[in-house]
């Protein structure tokens, strides 16, 4: 039972950690894409 509980806790922690990293990467990726798109839009204006 203790082993099962320990494994369940590890799985839950890993799932939450992976979900957090995925959301973090998604936010960083969206911000990066938006900044790149803004730079791309500013280049022709110059």
C-alpha positions as CSV (number, residue, x, y, z in Angstrom):
1,X,0.0,0.0,0.0
2,X,2.8,2.4,0.9
3,X,4.6,1.6,-2.4
4,X,1.3,2.2,-4.3
5,X,0.7,5.5,-2.5
6,X,4.3,6.5,-3.1
7,X,4.1,5.7,-6.8
8,X,0.7,7.5,-7.1
9,X,2.2,10.6,-5.5
10,X,5.2,10.4,-7.8
11,X,2.9,10.0,-10.8
12,X,0.6,12.9,-9.7
13,X,3.6,15.1,-9.0
14,X,5.1,14.3,-12.4
15,X,1.8,14.9,-14.2
16,X,1.4,18.3,-12.4
17,X,5.1,19.2,-13.2
18,X,4.7,18.2,-16.8
19,X,1.5,20.1,-17.1
20,X,3.1,23.2,-15.5
21,X,6.1,22.9,-17.9
22,X,3.8,22.5,-20.9
23,X,1.8,25.6,-19.9
24,X,5.0,27.5,-19.2
25,X,6.4,26.5,-22.6
26,X,3.1,27.4,-24.3
27,X,3.1,30.9,-22.7
28,X,6.7,31.5,-23.6
29,X,6.1,30.2,-27.1
30,X,3.0,32.4,-27.6
31,X,4.9,35.5,-26.2
32,X,7.9,34.7,-28.4
33,X,5.6,34.3,-31.5
34,X,3.8,37.5,-30.8
35,X,7.0,39.4,-30.3
36,X,8.3,38.0,-33.6
37,X,5.1,38.9,-35.4
38,X,5.4,42.5,-34.0
39,X,9.0,42.7,-35.2
40,X,8.0,41.3,-38.6
41,X,5.2,43.9,-38.8
42,X,7.6,46.7,-37.7
43,X,10.3,45.8,-40.3
44,X,8.1,46.7,-43.4
45,X,7.0,50.0,-41.8
46,X,10.6,51.1,-41.5
